[in-house]
Amino acid sequence: MEKILRAAGLESYQAEQLRIHDETVIVVHPAGDAQQLLRSVRAALPDHNPVLALDGDAVLEPDFHHNSRPSDLIAWVQAADVDAELARLHSFREQDPELLGTGDEGFDLDSYDVTHFGEPELLVILPRPEPWAAFAYLDPYGVWGTPGDLMLAAARRWHERYGAAPTTIGLANGFTVPRPPTELADAERLAVEHVAIAGRTARTKTRAYARALLQLDRWCLYDRP
């Protein structure tokens, strides 16, 4: 642990090791600008995957961990049929025309910023470099009622298509997106996926949200019961 912390410039931070099933992660208590800290640690540790957690208990308490080991979930997702997994969701199969809208309803780009949900309590350094694999370790409880394995499968697809990388996991789930969709049809399909997984993500009608996705280099998936 000490070698990794030194490489990341985290020697002065409170940190500890944590077992998640049969793997060890490093948990750091951030101070100051957590998002800036995340960026610097990512640059320093290309063989690891740091991610922020809004709620410390969701990381530290075993009751919040997945039932399956991270390695088993990652092995499963390699061959997972994402469309079939999405079809498990009623909100994906049965799209409400009222929620879809026309696309002309408008949107607020500033509202899709995960930092609006508060300062993260932890920085978690995961032992794999794949960004999407964060969801094999940490439960995305902000996508209320969506199975964690489905979020993992969707995140892998979004990383392959758009370079999307999770930054924050918890009450809200933030991503950086270096390659946003460029075609409206692609953005509308993506918007349907986001809203099916986390119903309060759009903050407008789904087709209007799709137009926002053409401009966004960050996402914020969120839901509550």
N, C-alpha and C positions, 0 to 999 in steps of 0.2 A: 504493500500500500504506500509506504513512504516514497518509493521510487516514482510511482505514478503521480503522487501529490507534488513532488519536486519538479517533475517534468511539466506539470500543468501550472506551476507557480502558486500552489495552494498550501505551502508549508505552514502558513500562519493561520489557516482556517481550522475550525473544529471539524473533525472528520472521524468516521468509524467504518468498520467493515460490517456487512450485513449478508446473511445467507438467505437466498430466495430458492427454496428447494435445495438443489445440489450445486448451486453456483453462488459465487461471492460477488457482491457489488460494493462500491465505495459510496458512502453517503456523506455529503459535505453540507455544512450549514453556511449558506451564503451571507455576505454582508454587502451593503451598497447596491449597485445596479446588477441585479441577477441576470438580466438578459445580456449585458456586456460581459459578465463573467462567463456565461455559457459560450459566447462566441470565442473568447480567448482560450477556453479549455478545449473546445472543439479543434481549434487550430493547432493546439499543442499536442493533442492526443489522437492522431488519425486512426489508430488501431482500436480505439474505444468509442463509445457513444454516450456522451453526457446529455442529460435531459433534466429539465426542471420539474419539480413536483409542487403543486399548489398546497397540498395537505400532507403534512409529515406523517400522520397516522396511517394514511393509505399506503405508505412505503414501509414504515417501521413495524406495523402490526401484521402478523402472519394471517389473521383472519381476512385481510383485504387482498391477499395474494391469490393468484389463479390456482385452481385445483391441480392443473397439469404443470409439469416442469417446463421451464423456458425452452429447453432443447427439444422437447416433444412438440410443443406448439410450433416452433420454427421448422421442424421436420414436416409437420402436417401442412403448413402453409405453402411449402414448395410445390405441392401438387394440388392445392385447393382450387376449386372452381368458384371464383369470386361471384360470378353472376348467380350461380346456384345458391351460394351462401346468402347473397342479398335477397334472393327470392324467399328466404325464410321470414323476412320482415313483411308484415301486412302493409306497412306504410310504403314499401317499395312496389308491392304487387298492385295495390289499390290506391292509385294517386287521385286525390281529391281535386277536381277541376277548380274549385274555389281557391285552394291553396296554390295550385299551379299558376293561376293568374294569366295575364296577357303578356307580361314582360315590360309593360310601360309604367309600372307602379312606382319606380324610383328606388333608390337605395342610398345608404350612407357608408361610404368606404371606411370612414374612421371607426365605425362600430365593429368592424371585424378585426379587432386587436385584442389579443389575449391578455395584455397588460391591464385592461380595464377590470379584470377579475382579482386584482391584488398582487402583492409580492409573493413569489414562491417561497415556501419554507425550506426546501431542500434542493440541492443539486445532486443527482444520482449518476455516477459513472458506471456504465454497463460494460461488460467484457467482450462485446462484439461491435464491429464497426458499422453494421447495417442500421441506418436510422430507424427504419420501420420496426426493427426487432425490439424497440423499447416497449411495445405493447405486449410482448411475450413476458415481460418482467413486471410491468406496472399496470394496474387496472384502470382503464379510462372511464371512471365512474361518471364523468360528465356527459357521456352518451347513454343516458338513462335507459336501461332495459335492453341495450344491445349487447349480445354476447362478446366477450373479450376476444375470442378467436376470430370473429367476423371483423372487428376493428383491426386486428393484426393483418388479416387478408386484404382488407381494403387499403390499409396504409402501404402495404407492399406494392399494390397496383398503382397507387398514386405516386409512390416514389419512382417507379419505373416510367410512368407516363409524364410526370411533371417535375420530378426531382424533389417532391415534397418530403420534408424532414420534420418530425415532431420536435418542438422546442419545449412545450409545457404539457403536462398531463395532470388531469384532476377534474375539478368542477367544470373547467373549460379545457379544451385540448387545442393547443396552438401548433401551427406548422409554418415553416418558411417554404416558399414556393418559387424556385428560380426559373421555372419554365411554365408559366400559366397557360391554360388552353388559349388557342388563337382562333378557333372556329366556334361559332355560336352553338351549333348542334352538339359539339363535344362538351362545351360548357354547360349546356342544359342537362345532358346526361350526368355529368359530374354533380351538378346542383341537386338532382334527384337523389343521387347516392348520399350526398351530405345530409340532406333533410331526412331521408329514410333512416339514417343511422343516428342523427342527433336533431330532433325535430324543431328546436328553436334556433337553429344555425342561421337561417336566411334573414331573419329580421325584416322580411318583406315577402312578397310572393316568390315562388320558386323560380319562375322564368326571369323575374327581375334580378334575383340573386345570381342567376347564370350570367347576366350582363356584368354584374360586379366582378365575377370570377375572371372575366377577360382582362381586368385591370389590377387584380389583387396579387401581390407577391407574398401574402400571408393569409392564412385561414384561421378561423376560430370556431371549432365545432362545440356546440353546447346544447344541453337539454336538461330539463327538470320535470318531475311528474306533475 
